[in-house]
Amino acid sequence: MTVDPFEDRPDYVSFTGIELTSATADLAEGRLAIGENHHQPYGVVHGGVYCTMVETLASTGAAIWAVDQGMAGAVGISNKTDFLRATTGGVLIGRAVPIHRGRTQQLWQVDLTRQDDGKLAAHGEVRLQNVTSTEF
């Protein structure tokens, strides 16, 4: 089952410019064209941008898998993102894959690479809680 959880819904992610290019229960991919609005004061991508992209891709794949299992979805409970290379412009390409999927939690890893040179810019892992109800 392929789901676009951001379709026709204004939310935080829609303001970042992250575009989902593929989303299934086993792989979530996306891209982000970097602009000055993604920079911190030193002119490089703000670490929060990397964290947001990592969490967005992991959460998307995890939610699709959880729904396929009859659950309501999945929500992030931990995001550990390492910033490996400074990025000033261009396009970031993200790829998220599951490491573990269990009854109550999932763990996904995400790599963000710079499209122009293929170098790894950030690597993250997101632990997610499977949810059975959307009533919080």
C-alpha positions in Angstrom: 0.0 0.0 0.0 1.4 3.4 -1.0 0.2 6.4 1.0 1.1 10.0 0.8 0.4 11.4 4.3 1.1 14.9 3.2 -1.3 15.1 0.3 -3.7 18.1 0.6 -2.6 18.7 4.2 -0.7 21.8 5.3 1.8 20.8 7.9 5.4 21.5 9.1 7.0 19.2 6.4 5.1 21.0 3.6 6.9 24.2 4.5 10.4 22.6 4.3 10.2 21.7 0.6 10.8 18.0 1.2 9.4 16.0 -1.7 8.5 12.3 -1.3 9.6 10.5 -4.5 8.8 6.9 -3.4 7.1 5.5 -0.3 6.4 1.9 0.5 6.5 -0.2 3.6 10.1 -1.2 2.8 11.6 2.0 1.4 10.9 5.7 1.6 12.8 8.1 -0.7 12.7 11.8 -1.1 14.6 14.9 -2.2 15.1 18.5 -1.1 16.3 21.4 -3.2 18.4 23.4 -0.8 17.7 27.2 -0.7 19.0 30.0 1.5 16.0 29.4 3.8 17.5 26.1 4.8 20.8 27.7 5.9 22.0 28.6 9.4 23.9 31.9 9.9 27.2 30.4 8.5 25.7 29.7 5.1 25.4 25.9 5.4 22.3 23.7 5.8 20.9 23.9 9.3 21.2 20.6 11.2 17.4 20.7 11.8 16.9 20.3 8.1 18.8 17.1 8.1 16.9 15.9 11.2 13.5 16.8 9.6 14.3 15.0 6.4 15.5 11.9 8.3 12.4 11.8 10.5 10.0 12.5 7.6 11.3 9.6 5.5 11.6 7.1 8.3 8.1 8.0 9.7 6.6 7.7 6.2 7.8 4.2 5.6 7.1 3.1 9.2 3.5 4.5 9.1 2.8 2.7 5.8 4.1 -0.6 7.3 2.1 -0.1 10.5 -1.1 0.6 8.5 -0.5 -2.5 6.4 -0.3 -4.5 9.7 -3.7 -3.1 10.8 -2.4 -0.4 13.1 -3.2 3.4 13.0 0.4 4.4 12.1 3.7 5.1 13.7 5.2 8.1 15.5 8.9 9.0 16.0 10.2 8.7 19.6 13.9 9.1 19.0 15.9 10.7 16.2 19.7 10.4 16.1 21.1 12.2 13.1 24.8 12.7 12.4 25.9 15.6 10.2 28.8 14.4 8.1 29.3 17.0 5.4 28.4 20.6 5.1 26.0 21.4 2.3 25.4 24.9 0.9 23.1 24.2 -2.1 22.0 21.7 -4.6 19.7 18.8 -3.9 19.7 16.3 -1.0 18.5 12.8 -1.8 17.2 10.7 1.1 16.7 6.9 1.4 15.1 5.2 4.4 15.0 1.5 5.1 13.9 -0.5 8.1 16.4 -2.1 10.4 13.8 -3.6 12.8 10.0 -3.9 12.7 8.3 -5.3 15.8 4.9 -5.5 17.5 5.4 -2.2 19.4 8.4 -0.4 17.8 10.3 0.0 14.6 13.9 1.2 13.9 14.7 2.8 10.5 18.0 4.1 9.1 18.2 7.0 6.7 21.1 8.3 4.4 21.1 11.7 2.9 23.4 12.2 0.0 24.3 15.3 -2.1 23.0 14.7 -5.6 25.9 16.6 -7.3 28.7 14.5 -5.9 27.0 11.5 -4.3 28.7 12.1 -1.0 26.9 11.2 2.3 25.9 14.5 4.0 24.0 13.0 7.0 23.0 9.6 8.4 20.3 9.0 10.9 18.3 6.4 12.8 14.8 6.9 14.0 13.0 4.7 16.5 9.2 4.8 16.1 6.3 3.7 18.3 3.6 1.8 16.5 0.2 3.3 17.4 -3.1 1.5 17.5 -5.3 4.7 17.8 -4.9 8.2 16.5 -6.5 9.6 19.7 -3.6 11.1 21.7 
